């Protein structure tokens, strides 16, 4: 293990089973001389955007996430713009972000400690919101940024530009801008395409568009997307990875582009993206 002590983060969802397993993992890691930083994942629900909260220590060797996709996304927020390798361990819900399952946790931990893993860079999006020209929020997302109308708004009128070139006004219940990683999340439910994480693109998927010719669109990951709401827009919410929210109105400009720091997701030998996909979507009789 060299002359230094490895420091490993554990992010665990607030759930008894996951908590007990985290206790075991922590004890096991400490018995191997590894320092452990443990963090409980916040309970589900929207938090106000803007506040950064605490950040993970700089010197983490890697992070184990014990929980579902929500826990994984909160762990990604915790590491911020650092290139700390991260491994999801699935508990309960169907997850696209977890690389392994609870029963294989210790085999996976052993492999990771021995360096028997590779990492796959997953693109993130950087999202900035300007109100009357002043920046009011900056967030980085792994899955998606979503503009959603509230219960009282009839339709959102979402004016969209690509590299300052006018594209269209989406008249819809909302708009999802997602990474390839996020293509299997909310975007998929709204009729968006499945995009392999190694395909460099940004996916724009309208939610229940009023005009049936508004189709999902994949743009290059090099573009800058600018979004403004039509005048008198209200009761519109912007959410980041489904975890943080910000109320929007027609004074706001949203700028979305590829983030500079991808997430380093740990890939274990023998795991295959397409196998996960087939199992999750139950293609040709595959089982979850």
ZIKA-V574088 format. One record per backbone hydrogen bond with DSSP energy under -1.0 kcal/mol. NH is the residue of the N-H (numbers start at 0). CO is the residue of the C=O. If there is no record, write none. Layout:
# ZIKA-V574088
nh = {NH	NH}
co = {CO	CO}
This chain:
# ZIKA-V574088
nh = {7	8	9	10	11	12	14	18	19	20	21	22	23	24	25	26	27	28	29	30	32	33	34	36	38	40	46	48	55	60	62	63	64	65	66	71	72	73	74	75	76	77	78	81	85	86	88	89	98	99	101	103	104	107	108	109	110	111	112	113	114	115	116	117	119	121	124	125	126	127	128	129	130	131	133	135	136	138	140	144	145	146	147	148	149	155	157	158	159	160	161	162	164	166	167	169	171	172	174	175	176	177	178	184	188	189	190	191	198	200	201	202	203	204	206	209	213	214	216	218	222	224	225	226	227	229	232	236	237	238	239	240	242	243	244	245	247	251	252	253	254	255	256	258	262	264	264	265	266	270	275	276	277	278	279	280	282	285}
co = {34	61	36	63	38	65	12	14	15	16	17	18	19	20	21	22	23	24	25	26	29	28	5	7	9	11	242	244	77	6	84	8	86	10	88	67	68	69	70	71	72	73	74	78	263	62	64	99	87	87	89	100	101	103	104	105	106	107	108	109	111	110	114	266	264	262	140	256	138	254	136	252	133	250	130	128	128	126	124	176	238	174	236	172	234	171	169	227	167	225	164	223	161	159	159	157	155	206	146	204	144	202	142	181	184	185	187	186	195	198	218	177	216	175	173	170	210	212	203	201	219	255	160	253	158	156	229	147	245	145	243	143	239	239	46	237	235	248	129	226	127	224	125	123	121	119	262	85	117	267	271	272	273	274	275	276	277	282}
